[in-house]
Amino acid sequence: MNLLKELEDSVIEGDEENAKQIAQEIVKKNLDIQKAIFSALLSGMKKVGKLYENHEYFIPEVILSADALNAAFEIFTPHLKENKENVKPT
């Protein structure tokens, strides 16, 4: 299975440990971290939001999903590259 899909599924399922492992694998394989954030983490949380709206998920499931997202994001954060072109002087 595609790592991004696996990461998205981990967020949807609220599987924090699996989300961490997949995030570490993405970093290890030097894959695009920004793509992982937008295509997997945020996409997964959007789907969780829809599940909540449809009364299929409740607050505990949403919290578990957020914890999985945060766990993966903590792995990614040190590896994000600063885009100096978009930084405006103050």
C-alpha contacts under 8 A as a table, 3 or more apart, distances in Angstrom:
res1	aa1	res2	aa2	distance
1	M	5	K	7.11
1	M	6	E	6.75
2	N	5	K	5.30
2	N	6	E	6.21
3	L	6	E	4.93
3	L	7	L	6.06
3	L	22	I	6.73
3	L	26	I	7.31
4	L	7	L	5.05
4	L	8	E	6.12
4	L	36	A	6.05
4	L	39	S	6.92
4	L	40	A	5.37
5	K	8	E	5.01
5	K	9	D	6.06
5	K	40	A	6.47
6	E	9	D	5.05
6	E	10	S	6.13
6	E	22	I	7.41
7	L	10	S	5.01
7	L	11	V	6.37
7	L	18	N	7.78
7	L	19	A	5.65
7	L	22	I	6.13
7	L	23	A	7.34
7	L	40	A	5.82
7	L	41	L	6.97
8	E	11	V	5.20
8	E	12	I	6.29
8	E	39	S	7.75
8	E	40	A	4.30
8	E	41	L	5.69
8	E	43	S	6.84
8	E	44	G	4.77
9	D	12	I	4.98
9	D	13	E	5.97
9	D	44	G	6.81
10	S	13	E	5.06
10	S	14	G	5.83
10	S	15	D	4.93
10	S	16	E	7.07
10	S	18	N	6.24
10	S	19	A	5.43
10	S	65	S	7.83
10	S	68	A	6.97
11	V	14	G	4.98
11	V	15	D	6.27
11	V	16	E	7.41
11	V	19	A	6.76
11	V	41	L	6.59
11	V	44	G	5.64
11	V	45	M	6.82
11	V	65	S	4.89
11	V	66	A	7.22
11	V	68	A	5.29
11	V	69	L	5.74
12	I	15	D	7.85
12	I	44	G	5.45
12	I	45	M	6.71
12	I	47	K	7.05
12	I	48	V	5.81
12	I	65	S	5.73
13	E	61	E	7.89
13	E	64	L	7.84
13	E	65	S	6.45
14	G	61	E	6.71
14	G	62	V	7.72
14	G	63	I	7.84
14	G	64	L	4.47
14	G	65	S	3.88
14	G	66	A	7.29
14	G	67	D	7.05
14	G	68	A	5.49
15	D	18	N	5.55
15	D	19	A	6.17
15	D	64	L	7.27
15	D	65	S	7.15
15	D	68	A	5.77
16	E	19	A	5.06
16	E	20	K	6.28
16	E	64	L	7.49
16	E	65	S	7.68
16	E	67	D	6.26
16	E	68	A	3.91
16	E	69	L	7.49
16	E	71	A	6.25
16	E	72	A	7.80
17	E	20	K	5.18
17	E	21	Q	6.35
17	E	68	A	7.44
17	E	71	A	7.95
18	N	21	Q	5.05
18	N	22	I	6.12
19	A	22	I	5.25
19	A	23	A	6.05
19	A	68	A	5.79
19	A	69	L	7.25
19	A	71	A	6.80
19	A	72	A	5.52
20	K	23	A	5.09
20	K	24	Q	6.15
20	K	68	A	7.58
20	K	71	A	5.76
20	K	72	A	4.93
20	K	75	I	6.94
21	Q	24	Q	5.15
21	Q	25	E	6.25
22	I	25	E	4.96
22	I	26	I	6.16
22	I	72	A	7.85
23	A	26	I	5.04
23	A	27	V	6.29
23	A	72	A	5.36
23	A	73	F	7.90
23	A	75	I	6.29
23	A	76	F	6.89
24	Q	27	V	5.11
24	Q	28	K	6.00
24	Q	75	I	6.55
25	E	28	K	4.89
25	E	29	K	6.04
26	I	29	K	5.23
26	I	30	N	6.19
26	I	31	L	5.41
26	I	32	D	7.81
26	I	33	I	7.35
27	V	30	N	4.96
27	V	31	L	6.21
27	V	33	I	7.26
27	V	76	F	7.19
27	V	79	H	7.63
28	K	31	L	7.82
32	D	35	K	5.37
32	D	36	A	6.41
33	I	36	A	4.90
33	I	37	I	6.21
33	I	76	F	6.65
33	I	79	H	7.72
33	I	80	L	6.88
34	Q	37	I	5.04
34	Q	38	F	6.26
34	Q	80	L	7.49
35	K	38	F	5.24
35	K	39	S	5.50
35	K	40	A	7.65
36	A	39	S	5.26
36	A	40	A	5.22
36	A	41	L	6.66
37	I	40	A	5.68
37	I	41	L	4.92
37	I	42	L	6.18
37	I	73	F	7.56
38	F	41	L	6.02
38	F	42	L	5.16
38	F	43	S	6.40
39	S	42	L	6.53
39	S	43	S	5.58
40	A	43	S	5.19
40	A	44	G	5.71
41	L	44	G	5.20
41	L	45	M	6.36
41	L	69	L	5.83
42	L	45	M	5.09
42	L	46	K	6.17
43	S	46	K	5.09
43	S	47	K	6.37
44	G	47	K	5.14
44	G	48	V	6.25
45	M	48	V	4.79
45	M	49	G	6.10
45	M	65	S	7.09
45	M	66	A	7.37
45	M	69	L	7.85
46	K	49	G	4.96
46	K	50	K	6.40
47	K	50	K	5.04
47	K	51	L	6.24
48	V	51	L	4.98
48	V	52	Y	6.15
48	V	57	Y	7.33
48	V	62	V	6.61
48	V	65	S	7.42
49	G	52	Y	5.02
49	G	53	E	6.17
49	G	62	V	7.71
50	K	53	E	4.96
50	K	54	N	6.15
51	L	54	N	5.12
51	L	55	H	6.27
51	L	56	E	5.06
51	L	57	Y	5.27
52	Y	55	H	5.03
52	Y	56	E	5.74
52	Y	57	Y	4.48
52	Y	58	F	5.80
52	Y	59	I	7.86
52	Y	62	V	7.46
53	E	56	E	7.59
53	E	57	Y	7.88
54	N	57	Y	7.55
55	H	58	F	6.67
57	Y	60	P	7.96
57	Y	61	E	5.81
57	Y	62	V	6.86
58	F	61	E	5.57
58	F	62	V	6.35
59	I	62	V	5.03
59	I	63	I	6.13
60	P	63	I	5.14
60	P	64	L	6.27
61	E	64	L	5.09
61	E	65	S	6.17
62	V	65	S	5.09
62	V	66	A	6.16
63	I	66	A	5.00
63	I	67	D	6.12
64	L	67	D	5.03
64	L	68	A	6.30
65	S	68	A	5.08
65	S	69	L	6.25
66	A	69	L	5.00
66	A	70	N	6.11
67	D	70	N	5.07
67	D	71	A	6.09
68	A	71	A	5.12
68	A	72	A	6.38
69	L	72	A	5.37
69	L	73	F	6.09
70	N	73	F	4.91
70	N	74	E	6.06
71	A	74	E	5.29
71	A	75	I	6.71
72	A	75	I	5.20
72	A	76	F	6.41
73	F	76	F	4.94
73	F	77	T	5.93
74	E	77	T	5.34
74	E	78	P	7.68
75	I	78	P	6.97
75	I	79	H	7.89
76	F	79	H	5.43
76	F	80	L	6.43
77	T	80	L	5.46
83	N	86	N	5.88
83	N	87	V	7.05
84	K	87	V	5.19
